[in-house]
Amino acid sequence: AFQGLAGLRNSLLRQIGEPAFRTLLLSATFTMETIDTLANLFGPPERVQMVAAVHLRPEPQYWWSRAGSPDEKKARILEALRFAPRPFILYVTTREDAREWSSILKHAGYRRFQRFDGQTPDDQRKAIIDQWVANQIDGVVATSAFGVGIDKQDIRTILHATIPETLDRFYQEVGRGGRDGNPAVSLLVYDDSDWSVP
């Protein structure tokens, strides 16, 4: 999205002339490759200033578990959910995974959760977010489409039922827990078939 703004920004700068306006690009997770690209697009690079405040947040406890099979992974996630503090987010990678895990949770007796992925219609997205913020649901089974712009302070558990595509994505998703400064837990459960995604 930032890359798409570069052309618009340059057009605006040509139209207004001097004094030029400043542009701030803000993100919790810029990779060095992204920073270099943005410096060239919004530059010249020597005029781009980078301000970073990277630190490891103390709230989450990080746990991971390698399962020997998809069935074992399913059993471990369900066991974790039985004891995990609420609210929770169960992250998966694909829409198909989101549908599958939603079905698994329903069959296990869970009712106070919703599924959220890239194909969730806008009106349904708003309803899910409203329920989530109002604590009317305990959890969300989601792809990375869920979480951007959602600032719920009291998320206690972030589960990953797969290996995220990048370390940045993992850190960003885990960072949605414990924003109120209280402890949160991150549990990643994977099996060997999950390595094909990242």
C-alpha positions in Angstrom: 0.0 0.0 0.0 2.8 2.4 0.8 4.4 1.7 -2.6 1.1 2.7 -4.3 1.1 6.0 -2.5 4.5 7.1 -3.8 3.2 8.2 -7.2 0.3 10.1 -5.7 2.7 11.8 -3.3 5.1 12.8 -6.1 2.2 14.2 -8.1 1.0 16.3 -5.2 4.5 17.6 -4.5 4.8 18.7 -8.2 1.4 20.5 -7.9 2.0 22.4 -4.7 5.7 23.3 -5.2 7.4 24.9 -2.2 7.3 24.6 0.7 7.1 20.8 0.3 5.2 18.7 2.8 6.7 15.9 4.9 5.6 12.3 4.6 5.6 9.9 7.5 5.3 6.1 6.8 4.5 4.3 10.0 4.5 0.5 10.5 5.2 -2.0 13.3 7.1 -4.3 10.9 9.2 -3.0 8.1 11.9 -5.3 6.8 15.2 -3.9 5.6 14.2 -4.8 2.0 11.0 -2.8 2.4 12.8 0.1 3.9 15.2 0.2 1.0 12.3 0.1 -1.5 10.4 2.9 0.3 13.6 5.0 0.6 14.0 4.9 -3.2 10.3 5.6 -3.9 9.9 8.4 -1.4 13.5 9.6 -1.6 16.1 10.4 -2.8 17.3 7.8 -0.3 19.8 10.2 1.4 16.9 12.4 2.4 14.8 9.6 4.0 15.1 9.4 7.8 14.4 6.2 9.5 13.2 6.2 13.1 12.9 2.8 14.8 12.0 1.7 18.3 12.3 -2.0 18.0 12.1 -4.0 21.3 10.9 -7.3 22.4 7.7 -6.9 24.3 7.7 -8.6 27.7 4.0 -9.6 27.8 3.9 -12.7 25.7 5.2 -16.1 26.8 6.4 -17.9 23.7 5.6 -21.6 23.4 5.9 -24.0 20.4 5.2 -27.6 19.8 6.1 -30.0 17.0 3.4 -32.5 16.4 4.1 -35.8 14.7 1.0 -35.6 12.4 -1.9 -33.4 11.5 -4.1 -35.3 13.9 -1.7 -34.8 16.7 -1.5 -31.1 15.9 -5.3 -30.9 16.0 -5.4 -32.6 19.4 -2.8 -30.3 20.8 -4.6 -27.1 19.6 -7.9 -28.4 21.1 -6.2 -29.2 24.4 -4.6 -25.8 24.5 -7.9 -24.1 23.8 -9.5 -25.9 26.7 -7.1 -24.2 29.1 -6.1 -21.0 27.3 -7.3 -17.7 28.7 -9.8 -15.8 26.7 -10.0 -13.9 24.4 -8.0 -15.8 21.8 -7.0 -15.6 18.2 -6.3 -18.9 16.3 -4.2 -17.9 13.3 -4.0 -20.0 10.1 -2.5 -19.3 6.7 -5.3 -20.0 4.1 -9.0 -19.5 3.9 -9.4 -23.2 3.6 -7.5 -23.7 6.8 -9.8 -21.1 8.5 -12.9 -23.0 7.3 -11.4 -26.3 8.5 -10.4 -25.0 11.9 -13.8 -23.3 12.3 -15.5 -26.7 11.6 -13.1 -28.5 14.0 -13.9 -26.0 16.8 -17.7 -26.3 16.2 -17.5 -30.1 16.3 -15.5 -29.8 19.6 -18.4 -27.8 21.1 -17.1 -24.2 20.8 -19.8 -21.6 20.0 -18.5 -18.2 21.1 -16.1 -17.6 18.2 -16.1 -16.4 14.6 -14.2 -17.0 11.4 -12.5 -14.1 9.7 -10.5 -14.3 6.4 -9.9 -12.4 3.2 -13.3 -13.4 1.8 -15.3 -12.3 4.8 -17.8 -9.7 3.5 -17.5 -6.1 4.7 -20.7 -6.1 6.7 -19.9 -9.4 8.3 -16.3 -8.1 9.1 -17.8 -5.1 10.9 -20.2 -7.3 12.9 -17.4 -9.7 13.9 -15.2 -6.7 15.0 -18.0 -5.2 17.0 -18.7 -8.5 18.7 -15.0 -9.0 19.4 -14.5 -5.5 20.9 -17.7 -5.9 23.0 -16.5 -9.3 24.4 -19.5 -11.1 22.9 -17.3 -13.7 21.5 -14.3 -15.5 23.0 -12.2 -16.0 20.0 -11.6 -15.6 16.3 -10.2 -18.2 13.8 -8.4 -16.0 11.3 -6.0 -15.6 8.5 -3.6 -12.6 8.6 -6.6 -10.5 7.2 -7.7 -10.2 10.9 -5.9 -7.8 13.2 -4.8 -4.9 11.1 -6.3 -1.8 12.7 -7.9 -3.7 15.5 -6.7 -2.5 18.9 -8.2 -4.8 21.4 -6.2 -4.5 24.5 -7.0 -7.6 26.5 -6.2 -10.5 24.1 -4.7 -13.2 26.3 -3.9 -16.0 23.8 -2.5 -16.1 20.3 -2.4 -19.6 18.8 -0.8 -20.5 15.5 -2.0 -23.8 13.9 0.7 -23.4 11.2 4.1 -21.8 10.6 3.6 -18.2 9.5 5.1 -17.2 6.1 7.6 -14.8 7.8 9.0 -14.0 11.2 7.7 -10.5 10.8 4.1 -11.8 10.3 4.5 -14.0 13.4 5.8 -11.2 15.6 3.1 -8.9 14.4 0.3 -11.4 15.1 1.7 -12.3 18.5 1.9 -8.6 19.2 -1.9 -8.4 19.2 -1.9 -10.1 22.6 -1.2 -8.4 25.9 -1.5 -4.8 24.7 -2.9 -3.9 28.1 0.5 -4.8 29.6 -0.8 -8.0 31.2 0.6 -11.4 30.4 -0.4 -13.2 27.2 0.6 -16.5 25.7 1.8 -17.4 22.2 1.6 -21.0 21.2 2.6 -22.3 17.8 1.8 -25.9 17.0 3.1 -27.3 13.7 3.8 -30.5 11.9 6.3 -31.2 9.2 3.8 -30.5 6.4 3.6 -26.9 7.6 7.1 -26.2 6.3 5.9 -26.0 2.7 4.2 -22.6 3.3 7.1 -20.5 4.7 
